[in-house]
Amino acid sequence: MTYVTGSFAKPVITDPATQQMVSFLGGLVRTRLGAGDTDGGFSILEHTGDRGYCSPLHLHDNDEETFLVLDGTLRVEVGAEVLSVGSGGLALLPRGLAHGFVVTSPEARFLTVHTPSGFDRFVDEIGVPPETAAGQTPLSPQELTRIAAGHGIQIVGPPLLP
């Protein structure tokens, strides 16, 4: 069972002007609430991507990941299951269970909640400012795997295909 931990001694108010946005694995990710805001208790990230925006098959050693689809449709593969999660749908993925996602609609917007936080720091490390993303060389699978491991994420398979 997971519990939100951390010390919330004062309210946290953010808006798009104070929330970092980066290009991440072919999509845009905005950190709505990060580890520093919740004393490491949880983080909330908003993802926007076109058809094909995806993750490699991976697992989290330290956090549960919840997907809440706001617009569009994702295919979520978790363990041996392949699920279609559309607007308003939610997928809660326990730590230690291999999973991945791919946007199957023309575009999608969804939140991920990580309990406890930490994934937001991974996104910050490999993400690049959107205005420079077009000129960036993507990370090699080996480099992505190395950086992910430093954040308690194991890459266990290739990116999912639409």
C-alpha positions in Angstrom: 0.0 0.0 0.0 1.3 3.5 -0.9 0.9 6.5 1.3 1.5 10.1 0.2 4.4 11.2 2.4 6.0 14.6 2.8 5.4 17.7 4.8 2.9 20.2 3.5 3.4 23.0 6.0 2.1 25.6 3.6 0.0 25.7 0.5 1.6 25.5 -3.0 0.1 27.6 -5.7 1.6 27.3 -9.3 0.5 28.5 -12.7 1.9 27.9 -16.2 4.4 30.7 -15.8 6.0 29.0 -12.8 5.7 25.4 -14.1 8.7 24.0 -16.1 7.9 22.6 -19.5 10.3 20.4 -21.5 10.4 18.3 -24.6 10.6 14.7 -23.4 10.8 11.5 -25.5 8.9 13.3 -28.4 6.2 14.9 -26.3 5.9 18.0 -24.1 5.8 17.6 -20.4 4.9 20.3 -17.9 5.7 19.7 -14.2 2.5 20.9 -12.6 3.8 19.9 -9.1 7.2 18.6 -8.4 9.3 16.9 -5.6 10.3 20.3 -4.2 6.7 21.3 -3.8 5.7 18.2 -1.8 8.8 17.4 0.1 9.1 14.4 -2.2 5.6 13.1 -1.5 4.3 13.0 -5.0 4.6 14.8 -8.4 2.0 15.7 -11.1 3.2 16.0 -14.7 1.0 16.9 -17.7 2.0 15.2 -21.0 1.0 16.4 -24.5 1.9 14.4 -27.6 0.9 13.4 -31.0 0.1 9.8 -32.2 3.2 7.7 -31.5 4.4 9.6 -28.4 5.5 6.8 -26.2 7.8 5.4 -23.6 10.0 2.4 -23.7 8.9 -0.6 -21.6 10.1 0.2 -18.1 9.4 -0.3 -14.4 9.8 2.0 -11.4 11.7 0.7 -8.4 10.4 3.4 -6.1 7.1 4.9 -7.2 3.6 4.1 -8.4 2.5 5.8 -11.6 -1.0 6.9 -12.3 -2.2 7.9 -15.7 -5.3 10.1 -16.0 -6.2 10.7 -19.7 -7.7 14.2 -20.2 -8.0 14.1 -24.0 -7.3 11.3 -26.6 -6.4 7.7 -26.2 -3.4 5.8 -24.9 -2.5 2.1 -25.2 -1.1 1.1 -21.9 0.8 -2.2 -21.7 1.3 -3.5 -18.2 2.5 -7.0 -17.4 0.7 -9.2 -19.9 -2.2 -6.8 -20.3 -2.8 -4.4 -23.2 -5.4 -1.7 -22.3 -6.9 1.2 -24.2 -7.4 4.2 -21.9 -9.5 7.0 -23.3 -10.6 10.5 -22.2 -11.5 10.3 -18.5 -9.9 6.9 -18.0 -7.3 6.2 -15.4 -4.6 3.5 -15.1 -2.8 2.9 -11.7 0.4 1.1 -12.2 2.2 -0.4 -9.2 6.0 -0.1 -8.7 8.0 -3.0 -9.9 5.6 -4.0 -12.8 6.9 -3.4 -16.3 4.7 -1.1 -18.3 4.7 1.4 -21.2 2.3 3.7 -23.1 1.8 5.0 -26.6 -0.6 7.6 -27.9 -2.9 6.0 -30.4 -5.2 8.9 -31.1 -4.1 11.8 -33.4 -3.0 13.6 -30.2 -3.4 13.2 -26.4 -3.1 15.1 -23.2 -2.8 13.2 -19.9 -1.5 13.6 -16.4 0.8 11.2 -14.6 1.0 11.2 -10.8 4.1 9.7 -9.2 3.9 8.5 -5.6 6.4 9.3 -4.2 8.0 11.9 -6.5 11.2 11.4 -8.3 10.1 10.8 -11.9 9.9 14.6 -12.3 13.7 14.8 -11.6 14.3 12.3 -14.4 12.2 14.4 -16.8 14.1 17.5 -15.8 17.4 15.8 -16.4 16.7 14.5 -19.9 14.1 17.0 -21.1 15.2 20.0 -23.2 13.5 23.4 -23.7 10.8 23.0 -26.3 12.3 25.8 -28.4 15.6 23.9 -28.8 14.2 20.4 -29.2 14.2 20.3 -33.0 18.0 20.7 -33.0 18.8 18.1 -30.3 20.1 14.6 -31.1 17.9 12.0 -29.2 19.6 10.1 -26.4 20.8 6.6 -27.4 18.9 3.7 -25.8 22.1 3.0 -23.7 22.3 6.6 -22.4 18.6 6.7 -21.6 18.9 3.4 -19.7 21.9 4.7 -17.8 20.2 8.0 -16.8 17.0 6.2 -15.9 18.8 3.8 -13.6 20.0 6.7 -11.6 16.4 7.6 -10.9 15.2 4.1 -10.0 13.8 3.3 -13.4 14.7 0.2 -15.3 14.3 0.2 -19.0 13.4 -3.4 -19.9 12.2 -3.1 -23.5 12.0 -1.0 -26.6 9.5 1.9 -27.1 6.0 0.8 -27.9 4.7 1.2 -31.4 1.3 2.8 -32.2 
